[in-house]
Amino acid sequence: MSTFDQILPKTLGWEGGHKFTDDPADPGGATRYGISLRFLRGEDRAGDIDHDGDVDAADIRALTEEQASELYRREFWDKCRCDELPASLAMAVFDTAVNVGAAKAVTLLQTELNSHSDSHPFLTVDGGMGKNTVSAAIQATQKISPDRLALDYLNRRLRLYGDLAKAPARAKYLRGWTSRVAALKDFILTQWPGTGQLQANEQTNKPVGPA
């Protein structure tokens, strides 16, 4: 089973699975399998699922898990070049991309990789997953384990959530966001365990490293 096939059910579950929601406070609008109406209306995404000539909440209701999976692979896994990353880091980047967008996920990765570089800035933080970013990720895992890099990256994601939650409309999501990261960390350590010391020392909800 591929890394994508192993992480996808987890991400789908964290995104609410097949349940249809339409939270007025969610700017994405109607959502199912984590696919929002705003996302489905995006350019070149063939969002008219029910083939009635428009893209609306009915298309979200009609969305199948297979169609959602195809969107996740194309719009997040492939755009972030996750097949070229070590498994644990690929899962962390992919799930982050689904939750906050591919560009933001890559920006966080580039920032984290720069923190491990001896020359600053090593990478331009532009949100584009180019060959230099992939190469820098591989190089970083020669200094520290892929699991450690993935966990440090997820701690950076937690700090992003802290900033987002400063807006009153988003504060209510903070507990769910942090719980999701905790569950992802646990999955990474369970499926792709690093050293025993890494597992013993990891404090799942406590960000570490530079801000």
N, C-alpha and C positions, 0 to 999 in steps of 0.2 A: 504494500500500500504506500502511495506517495505521501510526502509530508503534507501537501495540500489536502489530500483526502483525509488525513488524520486530524488536522486542525479545523477543517471546515465544520464538522458537526458541533464542535465546541463553540466556534464563533456564531453559528446559526442559533444555537441555544441562548447565548448571551444576548443576541440581537432580538430575542423574543420568539424565534421559531415561526410556526405557521400562523400564530395569533395576529389578527388584524387590529391595528390601533390607529387612532386619529386624535392625538393629544393636541389641543389648541395651542399649548405652550411650545410645541415642537415645530420649529420653522420648516422642517422637512415635510410636514403634512402627513397624510395617511401612509402607513408603513406595514409591511409584512416581510418576514424573513430578513428584517433589517434594511430592506430596500424601500426607500421613501419615494413619495410622489415627486418631490423636487428632483431627486436623483434620476428617476425614470424619465422625466421630461428633458434630461440633459441631451446635448447634441450627440447624434450618432449612436444612441443607445436603443433604438428600435423599441420605444416604450409603449407602443399601441398593442398591448398584450391581447386584448379581446378583439382587435381588428375592426373597431367601429368608427375609425377615422379620427379619434382624439385620444388624449392621454389624461385620464382622470382617476379618481379613487377606485372606480370599477376595475381598472387595469391592475391596481395593487391587489384587489381581492382575487383576481383571476391568475395572479402570478403563481407558478408552481415552484416547488423546491428545486427541481432540475434547472429551470430558467434562472432562478436566483443564484444557483451555484455557478452557472455559466457567466453571469454578470460579475460575481465575486472573482472568478479566475481572471477574466479579461481586464476588469477595471481596477483590481487591487493587486492580486498575486502577480500577474504578468507585468503590470506597469511598474511594480516595485522590484522586478527581476528576482523574485524570491527563489526561483529554481537555482540561482547562482550563489545563494547564501547558505551558510551552515544551517541545519534544520532548526535548531532552537532560535537562532536569530531571525530566520525566515518567518517562523510562526509569530514571533513578537512584532515584527514589522508589518506583517499581513494583518493581524488583528487590530493593530494601531491604525492602519490605513482604513480599514472598514469603519472604525469608530470615529476618527477625526479627519479622514481624507488622505489620499495618497501623498499629496504634496507636503502636508504637515508631518506625516509619518516619516518621510524621507528627510525633511528638515531636521527633525529630532535625531535621526540617525547620523546625519552629517555633523550635527553639533556634538553628539556623543563621540563620534570618531575623532573629531578635532581635539577632544579632551584627552585622547590617548596618543596624540601625535607629539613628536619632539619639536616639530617646526609648525608655528601657527601663523596664519591659518593654513592648514593643510588642504582643506577642501573649501570650495565656495559653497556657502549655505544657500542654495537656491531651490531646493525641493525637487530637483531633477535627478532621477536615479540613472546616472550615466556610468560608464565603465570605470571612471576614477573612484566613484563612491563604492562600487562593488569591490574594486581592487583594494581600497582602503579597509573595507570590512574584513576581507580575507587576511590582510596583513595584520590587522588588530588581533585576530584570533590566533596569530602565531605568538603573541605576547601574553594574552590571557585566554582562558577557555571560551569557546562560543557561548556556553551557558552563562558565564560571568558577564560577557558583553551583552547578552540578551537581557539579563537581570538589571544591569546598570542602565540600559536603554529604557526598560520599563519603569525604573525609578524616575527617569527624566519625564516619562509620560505622566507619572503621578504628579510631578511638579506642574506640568501643564494643566492638569485638572484643577489643581489648587488655584491657579491663576484664573481659569475659566469660571470657577465657582464663586469668584468675587462678585460676579454679576448676579443679583438676586434671582433672576429668572432661571439661572442654571444651578443655583446652590442645591436645589432638591435632588439633582442627579448625582451629586458627589459621592454619596455612599455607594450607589450602584456602580459607578465608574471604578472606584477603588476596590470594591469587591471583585469586579471582573479582572482587574490586574492581578489581584491576589490569587485568583483561581488559575489564571494563565501562568503565573510563576510556578505554582504548584504542579501544573501539568507539564511544564518544561522540565522541572527537576525530577518528576516521576518518569517521564518517557525518555528523556535524554539526560540522565544524571551526570553531573560533573564530579568533582572530587568530593569525598565525604566531608571534608572541611567546609566546602562551599555550601553543601546542604545543611550542615550543622549551624553555620554562622548566618545563613540567610534569614533576615527578619522581613517577612513578606510584605508588610505594609509600610515599612520605614524607608523612605528615600535615603540613598547614600551618595557620596561623591559630590563633585562641584555642582553648583546651581546652574 
